[in-house]
Amino acid sequence: MADYVIAPPVIVSVPVAGGGAFPVRRVFCVGHNYAEHAREMGSDPNREPLPTASRLFSS
């Protein structure tokens, strides 16, 4: 193991269906103002259904 002056960050991951893990660097949450944000992004929240399950996005 390397002798780091500053400890590297812990790799956070989520389990993947079927086995394995997926590393997560950023978490984006959708809250109570989903409709407002959908409009800001050019979508119609009344025409497109709201998400019914948690979604995982990573960048």
C-alpha positions in Angstrom: 0.0 0.0 0.0 1.3 3.5 -0.9 2.2 5.9 1.9 -0.3 8.7 1.1 0.1 12.1 2.8 -3.7 12.5 2.5 -5.9 9.4 2.6 -7.7 8.8 -0.8 -11.5 8.9 -0.7 -13.4 5.7 0.0 -15.0 4.3 -3.1 -18.8 4.3 -2.6 -20.8 1.8 -4.6 -24.3 0.4 -5.0 -25.1 -3.3 -5.8 -26.1 -4.2 -9.3 -28.9 -6.6 -10.1 -27.3 -9.9 -11.2 -24.1 -9.3 -9.2 -21.2 -6.9 -8.8 -21.2 -3.2 -7.8 -21.3 0.2 -9.5 -19.1 3.0 -8.2 -21.0 6.2 -7.4 -19.3 9.6 -7.5 -22.3 11.9 -7.4 -25.9 11.5 -6.2 -28.7 13.6 -7.7 -31.9 13.7 -5.8 -35.4 14.5 -7.1 -37.5 16.2 -4.4 -40.9 17.7 -3.9 -40.3 20.3 -6.6 -40.0 17.8 -9.4 -42.6 19.5 -11.5 -40.9 22.9 -11.3 -37.6 21.4 -12.4 -39.3 19.4 -15.2 -40.7 22.7 -16.5 -37.3 24.4 -16.3 -35.8 21.6 -18.4 -38.6 22.0 -21.1 -40.7 19.0 -20.1 -44.4 19.0 -19.3 -44.9 17.2 -15.9 -48.7 17.0 -16.6 -48.1 15.0 -19.8 -45.1 12.9 -18.7 -45.5 10.7 -15.7 -43.7 11.3 -12.5 -41.0 8.8 -11.6 -42.5 6.0 -9.5 -39.2 4.4 -8.4 -35.8 5.6 -7.3 -33.4 6.3 -10.2 -29.6 6.2 -10.0 -27.7 8.6 -12.1 -23.9 8.8 -11.9 -21.5 11.1 -13.7 
